[in-house]
Amino acid sequence: MIIDIMHQALDAHKFSKVHENDTTGFYVRENGTAIRFAVLHRLDNLIKPGDLNAIINQSAPVAFTADPAFKKTVT
């Protein structure tokens, strides 16, 4: 349910979905030269931030991983 609410908020703020798998949705919003990324990830249990970061990086689409701005946000 919370994922649906967050997806609606991203839509309302003009983010578009780039990629989705069973647990993760990747969204992007471009405005001129500015780019913003959002990732919605479904967790069954809390995990360490570093482990979550690794999971997100492994499943991120090339459109995200190839962008230097995305690399800055996940370090």
All heavy atoms as a GROMACS GRO file, in nm:
protein
  588
    1MET      N    1   0.082  -0.120   0.000
    1MET     CA    2   0.000   0.000   0.000
    1MET      C    3   0.086   0.126   0.000
    1MET      O    4   0.061   0.218  -0.076
    1MET     CB    5  -0.094  -0.002   0.119
    1MET     CG    6  -0.184   0.118   0.122
    1MET     SD    7  -0.310   0.097   0.246
    1MET     CE    8  -0.301   0.253   0.324
    2ILE      N    9   0.189   0.128   0.085
    2ILE     CA   10   0.275   0.247   0.090
    2ILE      C   11   0.348   0.266  -0.042
    2ILE      O   12   0.369   0.379  -0.086
    2ILE     CB   13   0.374   0.241   0.210
    2ILE    CG1   14   0.446   0.374   0.229
    2ILE    CG2   15   0.476   0.132   0.192
    2ILE    CD1   16   0.362   0.480   0.293
    3ILE      N   17   0.385   0.156  -0.106
    3ILE     CA   18   0.451   0.165  -0.237
    3ILE      C   19   0.359   0.234  -0.337
    3ILE      O   20   0.402   0.318  -0.417
    3ILE     CB   21   0.494   0.026  -0.288
    3ILE    CG1   22   0.603  -0.034  -0.199
    3ILE    CG2   23   0.537   0.029  -0.434
    3ILE    CD1   24   0.741   0.023  -0.219
    4ASP      N   25   0.230   0.200  -0.335
    4ASP     CA   26   0.133   0.262  -0.426
    4ASP      C   27   0.123   0.413  -0.401
    4ASP      O   28   0.117   0.492  -0.495
    4ASP     CB   29  -0.004   0.197  -0.413
    4ASP     CG   30  -0.004   0.052  -0.459
    4ASP    OD1   31   0.079   0.017  -0.545
    4ASP    OD2   32  -0.088  -0.024  -0.409
    5ILE      N   33   0.121   0.453  -0.275
    5ILE     CA   34   0.113   0.595  -0.240
    5ILE      C   35   0.239   0.668  -0.287
    5ILE      O   36   0.231   0.777  -0.344
    5ILE     CB   37   0.093   0.612  -0.088
    5ILE    CG1   38  -0.045   0.559  -0.049
    5ILE    CG2   39   0.110   0.758  -0.046
    5ILE    CD1   40  -0.067   0.546   0.100
    6MET      N   41   0.353   0.606  -0.266
    6MET     CA   42   0.478   0.669  -0.308
    6MET      C   43   0.486   0.677  -0.461
    6MET      O   44   0.533   0.776  -0.516
    6MET     CB   45   0.596   0.593  -0.250
    6MET     CG   46   0.602   0.605  -0.098
    6MET     SD   47   0.731   0.508  -0.023
    6MET     CE   48   0.872   0.609  -0.061
    7HIS      N   49   0.437   0.573  -0.530
    7HIS     CA   50   0.434   0.576  -0.676
    7HIS      C   51   0.346   0.692  -0.725
    7HIS      O   52   0.383   0.764  -0.818
    7HIS     CB   53   0.382   0.443  -0.730
    7HIS     CG   54   0.364   0.442  -0.878
    7HIS    ND1   55   0.469   0.435  -0.967
    7HIS    CD2   56   0.252   0.450  -0.953
    7HIS    CE1   57   0.421   0.439  -1.090
    7HIS    NE2   58   0.290   0.448  -1.084
    8GLN      N   59   0.231   0.711  -0.662
    8GLN     CA   60   0.143   0.822  -0.698
    8GLN      C   61   0.211   0.957  -0.675
    8GLN      O   62   0.196   1.050  -0.757
    8GLN     CB   63   0.013   0.815  -0.619
    8GLN     CG   64  -0.075   0.699  -0.659
    8GLN     CD   65  -0.195   0.684  -0.568
    8GLN    OE1   66  -0.225   0.770  -0.486
    8GLN    NE2   67  -0.265   0.572  -0.581
    9ALA      N   68   0.286   0.969  -0.566
    9ALA     CA   69   0.358   1.094  -0.538
    9ALA      C   70   0.465   1.120  -0.644
    9ALA      O   71   0.482   1.233  -0.689
    9ALA     CB   72   0.421   1.088  -0.399
   10LEU      N   73   0.536   1.015  -0.685
   10LEU     CA   74   0.636   1.031  -0.790
   10LEU      C   75   0.571   1.072  -0.922
   10LEU      O   76   0.622   1.160  -0.992
   10LEU     CB   77   0.717   0.902  -0.807
   10LEU     CG   78   0.813   0.871  -0.693
   10LEU    CD1   79   0.869   0.729  -0.707
   10LEU    CD2   80   0.926   0.972  -0.687
   11ASP      N   81   0.459   1.011  -0.954
   11ASP     CA   82   0.385   1.050  -1.075
   11ASP      C   83   0.343   1.197  -1.068
   11ASP      O   84   0.356   1.271  -1.165
   11ASP     CB   85   0.261   0.963  -1.095
   11ASP     CG   86   0.294   0.828  -1.157
   11ASP    OD1   87   0.404   0.811  -1.211
   11ASP    OD2   88   0.206   0.739  -1.152
   12ALA      N   89   0.293   1.238  -0.952
   12ALA     CA   90   0.247   1.376  -0.935
   12ALA      C   91   0.362   1.476  -0.952
   12ALA      O   92   0.339   1.590  -0.991
   12ALA     CB   93   0.182   1.393  -0.798
   13HIS      N   94   0.484   1.432  -0.921
   13HIS     CA   95   0.601   1.519  -0.934
   13HIS      C   96   0.677   1.494  -1.064
   13HIS      O   97   0.794   1.528  -1.076
   13HIS     CB   98   0.692   1.504  -0.812
   13HIS     CG   99   0.635   1.567  -0.691
   13HIS    ND1  100   0.548   1.503  -0.606
   13HIS    CD2  101   0.648   1.692  -0.643
   13HIS    CE1  102   0.512   1.585  -0.510
   13HIS    NE2  103   0.572   1.701  -0.529
   14LYS      N  104   0.608   1.432  -1.160
   14LYS     CA  105   0.658   1.412  -1.296
   14LYS      C  106   0.780   1.322  -1.308
   14LYS      O  107   0.864   1.339  -1.395
   14LYS     CB  108   0.683   1.547  -1.363
   14LYS     CG  109   0.558   1.632  -1.371
   14LYS     CD  110   0.580   1.755  -1.452
   14LYS     CE  111   0.468   1.851  -1.462
   14LYS     NZ  112   0.339   1.832  -1.429
   15PHE      N  113   0.791   1.224  -1.217
   15PHE     CA  114   0.891   1.120  -1.233
   15PHE      C  115   0.834   1.015  -1.327
   15PHE      O  116   0.714   0.987  -1.323
   15PHE     CB  117   0.924   1.053  -1.099
   15PHE     CG  118   1.022   1.129  -1.015
   15PHE    CD1  119   0.981   1.237  -0.938
   15PHE    CD2  120   1.155   1.092  -1.012
   15PHE    CE1  121   1.070   1.306  -0.859
   15PHE    CE2  122   1.246   1.162  -0.934
   15PHE     CZ  123   1.203   1.268  -0.858
   16SER      N  124   0.917   0.957  -1.410
   16SER     CA  125   0.872   0.850  -1.497
   16SER      C  126   0.949   0.722  -1.463
   16SER      O  127   1.068   0.726  -1.429
   16SER     CB  128   0.890   0.887  -1.644
   16SER     OG  129   1.023   0.919  -1.671
   17LYS      N  130   0.879   0.609  -1.472
   17LYS     CA  131   0.939   0.481  -1.439
   17LYS      C  132   1.028   0.438  -1.555
   17LYS      O  133   0.986   0.433  -1.670
   17LYS     CB  134   0.832   0.376  -1.414
   17LYS     CG  135   0.888   0.246  -1.358
   17LYS     CD  136   0.782   0.140  -1.341
   17LYS     CE  137   0.678   0.184  -1.240
   17LYS     NZ  138   0.576   0.083  -1.218
   18VAL      N  139   1.154   0.405  -1.524
   18VAL     CA  140   1.251   0.362  -1.623
   18VAL      C  141   1.259   0.210  -1.628
   18VAL      O  142   1.273   0.150  -1.734
   18VAL     CB  143   1.391   0.421  -1.591
   18VAL    CG1  144   1.496   0.367  -1.683
   18VAL    CG2  145   1.386   0.572  -1.597
   19HIS      N  146   1.248   0.148  -1.511
   19HIS     CA  147   1.265   0.003  -1.502
   19HIS      C  148   1.195  -0.046  -1.376
   19HIS      O  149   1.186   0.027  -1.277
   19HIS     CB  150   1.415  -0.031  -1.497
   19HIS     CG  151   1.445  -0.175  -1.482
   19HIS    ND1  152   1.430  -0.265  -1.584
   19HIS    CD2  153   1.491  -0.246  -1.376
   19HIS    CE1  154   1.466  -0.386  -1.543
   19HIS    NE2  155   1.503  -0.376  -1.416
   20GLU      N  156   1.150  -0.170  -1.380
   20GLU     CA  157   1.088  -0.229  -1.261
   20GLU      C  158   1.113  -0.379  -1.263
   20GLU      O  159   1.111  -0.442  -1.368
   20GLU     CB  160   0.938  -0.200  -1.262
   20GLU     CG  161   0.866  -0.252  -1.140
   20GLU     CD  162   0.720  -0.211  -1.139
   20GLU    OE1  163   0.657  -0.215  -1.247
   20GLU    OE2  164   0.670  -0.178  -1.032
   21ASN      N  165   1.138  -0.434  -1.145
   21ASN     CA  166   1.143  -0.580  -1.130
   21ASN      C  167   1.049  -0.617  -1.016
   21ASN      O  168   0.966  -0.535  -0.976
   21ASN     CB  169   1.287  -0.629  -1.109
   21ASN     CG  170   1.353  -0.572  -0.986
   21ASN    OD1  171   1.289  -0.550  -0.884
   21ASN    ND2  172   1.483  -0.548  -0.994
   22ASP      N  173   1.058  -0.737  -0.963
   22ASP     CA  174   0.963  -0.782  -0.860
   22ASP      C  175   0.964  -0.697  -0.734
   22ASP      O  176   0.862  -0.683  -0.668
   22ASP     CB  177   0.991  -0.928  -0.822
   22ASP     CG  178   0.960  -1.023  -0.936
   22ASP    OD1  179   0.881  -0.987  -1.025
   22ASP    OD2  180   1.015  -1.136  -0.934
   23THR      N  181   1.078  -0.641  -0.698
   23THR     CA  182   1.088  -0.569  -0.571
   23THR      C  183   1.125  -0.422  -0.583
   23THR      O  184   1.116  -0.349  -0.484
   23THR     CB  185   1.196  -0.635  -0.481
   23THR    OG1  186   1.320  -0.635  -0.550
   23THR    CG2  187   1.157  -0.776  -0.442
   24THR      N  188   1.168  -0.378  -0.701
   24THR     CA  189   1.224  -0.244  -0.712
   24THR      C  190   1.173  -0.171  -0.834
   24THR      O  191   1.164  -0.228  -0.942
   24THR     CB  192   1.378  -0.252  -0.719
   24THR    OG1  193   1.426  -0.337  -0.615
   24THR    CG2  194   1.442  -0.116  -0.703
   25GLY      N  195   1.140  -0.042  -0.815
   25GLY     CA  196   1.104   0.045  -0.926
   25GLY      C  197   1.204   0.159  -0.934
   25GLY      O  198   1.240   0.218  -0.831
   26PHE      N  199   1.251   0.189  -1.053
   26PHE     CA  200   1.349   0.295  -1.076
   26PHE      C  201   1.282   0.408  -1.153
   26PHE      O  202   1.226   0.384  -1.260
   26PHE     CB  203   1.468   0.241  -1.154
   26PHE     CG  204   1.547   0.137  -1.078
   26PHE    CD1  205   1.513   0.004  -1.087
   26PHE    CD2  206   1.653   0.175  -0.998
   26PHE    CE1  207   1.585  -0.092  -1.017
   26PHE    CE2  208   1.726   0.080  -0.928
   26PHE     CZ  209   1.691  -0.054  -0.937
   27TYR      N  210   1.291   0.528  -1.100
   27TYR     CA  211   1.224   0.644  -1.157
   27TYR      C  212   1.324   0.756  -1.182
   27TYR      O  213   1.424   0.767  -1.111
   27TYR     CB  214   1.117   0.697  -1.061
   27TYR     CG  215   1.009   0.598  -1.028
   27TYR    CD1  216   1.031   0.497  -0.934
   27TYR    CD2  217   0.885   0.605  -1.090
   27TYR    CE1  218   0.931   0.406  -0.904
   27TYR    CE2  219   0.785   0.515  -1.059
   27TYR     CZ  220   0.810   0.416  -0.967
   27TYR     OH  221   0.710   0.325  -0.937
   28VAL      N  222   1.294   0.839  -1.280
   28VAL     CA  223   1.382   0.952  -1.311
   28VAL      C  224   1.296   1.073  -1.347
   28VAL      O  225   1.184   1.058  -1.400
   28VAL     CB  226   1.480   0.918  -1.426
   28VAL    CG1  227   1.409   0.896  -1.556
   28VAL    CG2  228   1.588   1.022  -1.439
   29ARG      N  229   1.349   1.191  -1.316
   29ARG     CA  230   1.285   1.316  -1.358
   29ARG      C  231   1.396   1.409  -1.408
   29ARG      O  232   1.494   1.433  -1.338
   29ARG     CB  233   1.212   1.383  -1.243
   29ARG     CG  234   1.143   1.514  -1.287
   29ARG     CD  235   1.075   1.582  -1.173
   29ARG     NE  236   1.179   1.638  -1.086
   29ARG     CZ  237   1.156   1.687  -0.967
   29ARG    NH1  238   1.035   1.684  -0.916
   29ARG    NH2  239   1.253   1.737  -0.894
   30GLU      N  240   1.378   1.456  -1.530
   30GLU     CA  241   1.474   1.549  -1.587
   30GLU      C  242   1.405   1.684  -1.607
   30GLU      O  243   1.291   1.690  -1.650
   30GLU     CB  244   1.527   1.497  -1.720
   30GLU     CG  245   1.607   1.369  -1.703
   30GLU     CD  246   1.664   1.318  -1.833
   30GLU    OE1  247   1.741   1.394  -1.896
   30GLU    OE2  248   1.632   1.205  -1.870
   31ASN      N  249   1.477   1.790  -1.570
   31ASN     CA  250   1.426   1.925  -1.586
   31ASN      C  251   1.543   2.011  -1.633
   31ASN      O  252   1.625   2.053  -1.552
   31ASN     CB  253   1.369   1.977  -1.454
   31ASN     CG  254   1.303   2.110  -1.468
   31ASN    OD1  255   1.288   2.163  -1.578
   31ASN    ND2  256   1.262   2.169  -1.356
   32GLY      N  257   1.550   2.033  -1.765
   32GLY     CA  258   1.665   2.104  -1.819
   32GLY      C  259   1.789   2.020  -1.800
   32GLY      O  260   1.795   1.905  -1.841
   33THR      N  261   1.889   2.077  -1.734
   33THR     CA  262   2.012   2.002  -1.709
   33THR      C  263   2.009   1.925  -1.577
   33THR      O  264   2.100   1.847  -1.548
   33THR     CB  265   2.134   2.098  -1.708
   33THR    OG1  266   2.116   2.194  -1.605
   33THR    CG2  267   2.150   2.166  -1.842
   34ALA      N  268   1.906   1.946  -1.496
   34ALA     CA  269   1.894   1.878  -1.367
   34ALA      C  270   1.829   1.741  -1.386
   34ALA      O  271   1.735   1.726  -1.463
   34ALA     CB  272   1.813   1.961  -1.270
   35ILE      N  273   1.880   1.643  -1.314
   35ILE     CA  274   1.822   1.509  -1.317
   35ILE      C  275   1.809   1.459  -1.174
   35ILE      O  276   1.898   1.482  -1.090
   35ILE     CB  277   1.908   1.413  -1.403
   35ILE    CG1  278   1.839   1.278  -1.419
   35ILE    CG2  279   2.048   1.399  -1.349
   35ILE    CD1  280   1.899   1.190  -1.527
   36ARG      N  281   1.697   1.395  -1.145
   36ARG     CA  282   1.671   1.339  -1.012
   36ARG      C  283   1.634   1.193  -1.029
   36ARG      O  284   1.565   1.154  -1.122
   36ARG     CB  285   1.555   1.411  -0.943
   36ARG     CG  286   1.580   1.558  -0.920
   36ARG     CD  287   1.683   1.579  -0.810
   36ARG     NE  288   1.704   1.720  -0.785
   36ARG     CZ  289   1.805   1.790  -0.831
   36ARG    NH1  290   1.896   1.733  -0.906
   36ARG    NH2  291   1.818   1.917  -0.804
   37PHE      N  292   1.680   1.111  -0.936
   37PHE     CA  293   1.652   0.968  -0.937
   37PHE      C  294   1.572   0.932  -0.813
   37PHE      O  295   1.591   0.990  -0.707
   37PHE     CB  296   1.782   0.888  -0.936
   37PHE     CG  297   1.870   0.915  -1.054
   37PHE    CD1  298   1.973   1.006  -1.047
   37PHE    CD2  299   1.848   0.848  -1.173
   37PHE    CE1  300   2.055   1.031  -1.156
   37PHE    CE2  301   1.929   0.872  -1.284
   37PHE     CZ  302   2.032   0.963  -1.274
   38ALA      N  303   1.486   0.833  -0.827
   38ALA     CA  304   1.414   0.778  -0.713
   38ALA      C  305   1.407   0.627  -0.731
   38ALA      O  306   1.391   0.577  -0.842
   38ALA     CB  307   1.273   0.836  -0.704
   39VAL      N  308   1.422   0.557  -0.620
   39VAL     CA  309   1.414   0.411  -0.621
   39VAL      C  310   1.318   0.370  -0.512
   39VAL      O  311   1.333   0.409  -0.396
   39VAL     CB  312   1.554   0.348  -0.596
   39VAL    CG1  313   1.543   0.196  -0.592
   39VAL    CG2  314   1.654   0.394  -0.699
   40LEU      N  315   1.216   0.292  -0.551
   40LEU     CA  316   1.123   0.234  -0.454
   40LEU      C  317   1.154   0.085  -0.444
   40LEU      O  318   1.148   0.014  -0.544
   40LEU     CB  319   0.979   0.253  -0.498
   40LEU     CG  320   0.928   0.395  -0.505
   40LEU    CD1  321   0.780   0.395  -0.546
   40LEU    CD2  322   0.944   0.466  -0.372
   41HIS      N  323   1.190   0.041  -0.324
   41HIS     CA  324   1.229  -0.099  -0.305
   41HIS      C  325   1.144  -0.159  -0.193
   41HIS      O  326   1.136  -0.102  -0.084
   41HIS     CB  327   1.377  -0.108  -0.271
   41HIS     CG  328   1.428  -0.247  -0.256
   41HIS    ND1  329   1.454  -0.329  -0.363
   41HIS    CD2  330   1.454  -0.320  -0.145
   41HIS    CE1  331   1.496  -0.446  -0.320
   41HIS    NE2  332   1.497  -0.442  -0.187
   42ARG      N  333   1.085  -0.271  -0.222
   42ARG     CA  334   1.000  -0.340  -0.124
   42ARG      C  335   1.088  -0.430  -0.036
   42ARG      O  336   1.162  -0.514  -0.087
   42ARG     CB  337   0.896  -0.424  -0.196
   42ARG     CG  338   0.796  -0.492  -0.105
   42ARG     CD  339   0.697  -0.576  -0.184
   42ARG     NE  340   0.644  -0.505  -0.299
   42ARG     CZ  341   0.534  -0.430  -0.298
   42ARG    NH1  342   0.466  -0.415  -0.187
   42ARG    NH2  343   0.492  -0.369  -0.408
   43LEU      N  344   1.078  -0.412   0.096
   43LEU     CA  345   1.153  -0.493   0.192
   43LEU      C  346   1.058  -0.578   0.275
   43LEU      O  347   0.955  -0.528   0.321
   43LEU     CB  348   1.232  -0.404   0.288
   43LEU     CG  349   1.351  -0.327   0.234
   43LEU    CD1  350   1.406  -0.234   0.342
   43LEU    CD2  351   1.458  -0.421   0.187
   44ASP      N  352   1.094  -0.704   0.294
   44ASP     CA  353   1.018  -0.789   0.387
   44ASP      C  354   1.075  -0.777   0.528
   44ASP      O  355   1.004  -0.793   0.626
   44ASP     CB  356   1.021  -0.934   0.341
   44ASP     CG  357   0.945  -0.954   0.210
   44ASP    OD1  358   0.841  -0.886   0.191
   44ASP    OD2  359   0.989  -1.036   0.128
   45ASN      N  360   1.205  -0.751   0.536
   45ASN     CA  361   1.274  -0.733   0.663
   45ASN      C  362   1.373  -0.618   0.648
   45ASN      O  363   1.425  -0.594   0.539
   45ASN     CB  364   1.354  -0.860   0.700
   45ASN     CG  365   1.263  -0.979   0.718
   45ASN    OD1  366   1.169  -0.975   0.797
   45ASN    ND2  367   1.290  -1.086   0.644
   46LEU      N  368   1.401  -0.550   0.759
   46LEU     CA  369   1.501  -0.445   0.756
   46LEU      C  370   1.639  -0.506   0.738
   46LEU      O  371   1.670  -0.610   0.796
   46LEU     CB  372   1.497  -0.363   0.885
   46LEU     CG  373   1.373  -0.276   0.904
   46LEU    CD1  374   1.379  -0.206   1.039
   46LEU    CD2  375   1.360  -0.175   0.793
   47ILE      N  376   1.720  -0.441   0.656
   47ILE     CA  377   1.856  -0.487   0.634
   47ILE      C  378   1.950  -0.368   0.649
   47ILE      O  379   1.907  -0.253   0.652
   47ILE     CB  380   1.873  -0.553   0.496
   47ILE    CG1  381   1.840  -0.456   0.382
   47ILE    CG2  382   1.789  -0.678   0.485
   47ILE    CD1  383   1.865  -0.512   0.243
   48LYS      N  384   2.079  -0.397   0.656
   48LYS     CA  385   2.178  -0.292   0.671
   48LYS      C  386   2.176  -0.202   0.548
   48LYS      O  387   2.158  -0.250   0.435
   48LYS     CB  388   2.318  -0.352   0.687
   48LYS     CG  389   2.336  -0.430   0.814
   48LYS     CD  390   2.476  -0.489   0.817
   48LYS     CE  391   2.493  -0.575   0.941
   48LYS     NZ  392   2.628  -0.636   0.944
   49PRO      N  393   2.196  -0.071   0.567
   49PRO     CA  394   2.196   0.021   0.453
   49PRO      C  395   2.296  -0.017   0.344
   49PRO      O  396   2.266  -0.007   0.225
   49PRO     CB  397   2.231   0.156   0.516
   49PRO     CG  398   2.185   0.144   0.657
   49PRO     CD  399   2.208   0.000   0.695
   50GLY      N  400   2.413  -0.063   0.382
   50GLY     CA  401   2.513  -0.103   0.284
   50GLY      C  402   2.466  -0.221   0.198
   50GLY      O  403   2.491  -0.227   0.078
   51ASP      N  404   2.397  -0.315   0.263
   51ASP     CA  405   2.343  -0.431   0.190
   51ASP      C  406   2.232  -0.387   0.095
   51ASP      O  407   2.225  -0.434  -0.019
   51ASP     CB  408   2.289  -0.537   0.287
   51ASP     CG  409   2.399  -0.599   0.372
   51ASP    OD1  410   2.518  -0.589   0.334
   51ASP    OD2  411   2.366  -0.658   0.477
   52LEU      N  412   2.147  -0.296   0.140
   52LEU     CA  413   2.041  -0.244   0.055
   52LEU      C  414   2.101  -0.169  -0.064
   52LEU      O  415   2.057  -0.186  -0.178
   52LEU     CB  416   1.948  -0.151   0.135
   52LEU     CG  417   1.835  -0.087   0.057
   52LEU    CD1  418   1.745  -0.192  -0.008
   52LEU    CD2  419   1.754   0.003   0.150
   53ASN      N  420   2.202  -0.090  -0.040
   53ASN     CA  421   2.270  -0.016  -0.146
   53ASN      C  422   2.325  -0.113  -0.251
   53ASN      O  423   2.312  -0.090  -0.371
   53ASN     CB  424   2.382   0.069  -0.087
   53ASN     CG  425   2.438   0.168  -0.184
   53ASN    OD1  426   2.368   0.217  -0.271
   53ASN    ND2  427   2.566   0.198  -0.168
   54ALA      N  428   2.385  -0.224  -0.207
   54ALA     CA  429   2.440  -0.322  -0.300
   54ALA      C  430   2.329  -0.386  -0.384
   54ALA      O  431   2.345  -0.405  -0.504
   54ALA     CB  432   2.517  -0.429  -0.223
   55ILE      N  433   2.216  -0.418  -0.321
   55ILE     CA  434   2.103  -0.477  -0.393
   55ILE      C  435   2.053  -0.381  -0.500
   55ILE      O  436   2.028  -0.421  -0.614
   55ILE     CB  437   1.990  -0.514  -0.295
   55ILE    CG1  438   2.032  -0.630  -0.206
   55ILE    CG2  439   1.861  -0.546  -0.370
   55ILE    CD1  440   1.940  -0.654  -0.087
   56ILE      N  441   2.038  -0.254  -0.464
   56ILE     CA  442   1.989  -0.153  -0.559
   56ILE      C  443   2.088  -0.138  -0.675
   56ILE      O  444   2.048  -0.136  -0.792
   56ILE     CB  445   1.969  -0.017  -0.488
   56ILE    CG1  446   1.862  -0.028  -0.379
   56ILE    CG2  447   1.934   0.092  -0.590
   56ILE    CD1  448   1.726  -0.071  -0.424
   57ASN      N  449   2.216  -0.129  -0.644
   57ASN     CA  450   2.318  -0.112  -0.749
   57ASN      C  451   2.320  -0.231  -0.845
   57ASN      O  452   2.339  -0.214  -0.965
   57ASN     CB  453   2.456  -0.091  -0.689
   57ASN     CG  454   2.474   0.050  -0.639
   57ASN    OD1  455   2.415   0.143  -0.690
   57ASN    ND2  456   2.557   0.066  -0.538
   58GLN      N  457   2.300  -0.352  -0.794
   58GLN     CA  458   2.303  -0.471  -0.879
   58GLN      C  459   2.183  -0.477  -0.973
   58GLN      O  460   2.194  -0.532  -1.082
   58GLN     CB  461   2.308  -0.597  -0.793
   58GLN     CG  462   2.440  -0.616  -0.723
   58GLN     CD  463   2.438  -0.732  -0.626
   58GLN    OE1  464   2.335  -0.795  -0.602
   58GLN    NE2  465   2.552  -0.760  -0.566
   59SER      N  466   2.071  -0.423  -0.932
   59SER     CA  467   1.951  -0.433  -1.016
   59SER      C  468   1.920  -0.304  -1.092
   59SER      O  469   1.823  -0.299  -1.168
   59SER     CB  470   1.831  -0.475  -0.931
   59SER     OG  471   1.802  -0.378  -0.833
   60ALA      N  472   2.001  -0.201  -1.072
   60ALA     CA  473   1.977  -0.073  -1.140
   60ALA      C  474   1.995  -0.087  -1.290
   60ALA      O  475   2.087  -0.154  -1.337
   60ALA     CB  476   2.072   0.034  -1.085
   61PRO      N  477   1.908  -0.021  -1.367
   61PRO     CA  478   1.923  -0.027  -1.513
   61PRO      C  479   2.045   0.052  -1.559
   61PRO      O  480   2.093   0.142  -1.490
   61PRO     CB  481   1.794   0.037  -1.564
   61PRO     CG  482   1.750   0.127  -1.454
   61PRO     CD  483   1.793   0.059  -1.326
   62VAL      N  484   2.093   0.020  -1.677
   62VAL     CA  485   2.210   0.088  -1.734
   62VAL      C  486   2.187   0.238  -1.743
   62VAL      O  487   2.280   0.317  -1.721
   62VAL     CB  488   2.246   0.028  -1.872
   62VAL    CG1  489   2.357   0.107  -1.939
   62VAL    CG2  490   2.286  -0.118  -1.857
   63ALA      N  491   2.064   0.278  -1.772
   63ALA     CA  492   2.034   0.422  -1.782
   63ALA      C  493   2.067   0.494  -1.651
   63ALA      O  494   2.100   0.612  -1.652
   63ALA     CB  495   1.886   0.443  -1.817
   64PHE      N  496   2.061   0.424  -1.538
   64PHE     CA  497   2.097   0.482  -1.409
   64PHE      C  498   2.246   0.470  -1.383
   64PHE      O  499   2.312   0.567  -1.350
   64PHE     CB  500   2.021   0.414  -1.296
   64PHE     CG  501   1.883   0.467  -1.272
   64PHE    CD1  502   1.801   0.507  -1.375
   64PHE    CD2  503   1.833   0.474  -1.143
   64PHE    CE1  504   1.674   0.555  -1.351
   64PHE    CE2  505   1.706   0.521  -1.118
   64PHE     CZ  506   1.627   0.562  -1.222
   65THR      N  507   2.299   0.348  -1.396
   65THR     CA  508   2.438   0.325  -1.358
   65THR      C  509   2.537   0.398  -1.448
   65THR      O  510   2.648   0.426  -1.405
   65THR     CB  511   2.470   0.174  -1.359
   65THR    OG1  512   2.444   0.120  -1.490
   65THR    CG2  513   2.388   0.100  -1.255
   66ALA      N  514   2.496   0.430  -1.569
   66ALA     CA  515   2.586   0.500  -1.660
   66ALA      C  516   2.588   0.651  -1.634
   66ALA      O  517   2.675   0.721  -1.684
   66ALA     CB  518   2.544   0.476  -1.805
   67ASP      N  519   2.495   0.700  -1.554
   67ASP     CA  520   2.486   0.843  -1.528
   67ASP      C  521   2.568   0.880  -1.405
   67ASP      O  522   2.545   0.827  -1.296
   67ASP     CB  523   2.341   0.883  -1.507
   67ASP     CG  524   2.322   1.033  -1.512
   67ASP    OD1  525   2.387   1.104  -1.433
   67ASP    OD2  526   2.243   1.079  -1.596
   68PRO      N  527   2.664   0.971  -1.416
   68PRO     CA  528   2.748   1.010  -1.302
   68PRO      C  529   2.666   1.065  -1.185
   68PRO      O  530   2.705   1.047  -1.070
   68PRO     CB  531   2.839   1.118  -1.359
   68PRO     CG  532   2.836   1.101  -1.506
   68PRO     CD  533   2.704   1.040  -1.540
   69ALA      N  534   2.553   1.127  -1.212
   69ALA     CA  535   2.470   1.181  -1.104
   69ALA      C  536   2.412   1.069  -1.018
   69ALA      O  537   2.399   1.083  -0.897
   69ALA     CB  538   2.358   1.267  -1.161
   70PHE      N  539   2.380   0.956  -1.077
   70PHE     CA  540   2.329   0.842  -0.999
   70PHE      C  541   2.440   0.782  -0.915
   70PHE      O  542   2.418   0.747  -0.800
   70PHE     CB  543   2.268   0.735  -1.090
   70PHE     CG  544   2.215   0.616  -1.015
   70PHE    CD1  545   2.097   0.627  -0.944
   70PHE    CD2  546   2.283   0.496  -1.015
   70PHE    CE1  547   2.047   0.517  -0.873
   70PHE    CE2  548   2.234   0.387  -0.946
   70PHE     CZ  549   2.116   0.398  -0.875
   71LYS      N  550   2.557   0.772  -0.971
   71LYS     CA  551   2.670   0.716  -0.895
   71LYS      C  552   2.698   0.797  -0.770
   71LYS      O  553   2.731   0.742  -0.666
   71LYS     CB  554   2.795   0.709  -0.984
   71LYS     CG  555   2.784   0.607  -1.093
   71LYS     CD  556   2.908   0.607  -1.180
   71LYS     CE  557   2.890   0.510  -1.296
   71LYS     NZ  558   3.006   0.508  -1.383
   72LYS      N  559   2.680   0.928  -0.776
   72LYS     CA  560   2.700   1.014  -0.659
   72LYS      C  561   2.597   0.988  -0.551
   72LYS      O  562   2.624   1.000  -0.434
   72LYS     CB  563   2.693   1.161  -0.699
   72LYS     CG  564   2.811   1.211  -0.777
   72LYS     CD  565   2.794   1.358  -0.807
   72LYS     CE  566   2.907   1.410  -0.891
   72LYS     NZ  567   2.889   1.552  -0.923
   73THR      N  568   2.473   0.953  -0.590
   73THR     CA  569   2.366   0.940  -0.492
   73THR      C  570   2.370   0.810  -0.416
   73THR      O  571   2.308   0.799  -0.312
   73THR     CB  572   2.228   0.953  -0.560
   73THR    OG1  573   2.212   0.847  -0.654
   73THR    CG2  574   2.211   1.086  -0.629
   74VAL      N  575   2.441   0.708  -0.465
   74VAL     CA  576   2.436   0.578  -0.400
   74VAL      C  577   2.565   0.542  -0.328
   74VAL      O  578   2.580   0.431  -0.281
   74VAL     CB  579   2.400   0.466  -0.501
   74VAL    CG1  580   2.260   0.482  -0.552
   74VAL    CG2  581   2.500   0.459  -0.613
   75THR      N  582   2.656   0.634  -0.316
   75THR     CA  583   2.782   0.600  -0.249
   75THR      C  584   2.771   0.610  -0.100
   75THR      O  585   2.683   0.670  -0.046
   75THR     CB  586   2.896   0.692  -0.298
   75THR    OG1  587   2.860   0.826  -0.274
   75THR    CG2  588   2.927   0.666  -0.443
   0.00000   0.00000   0.00000
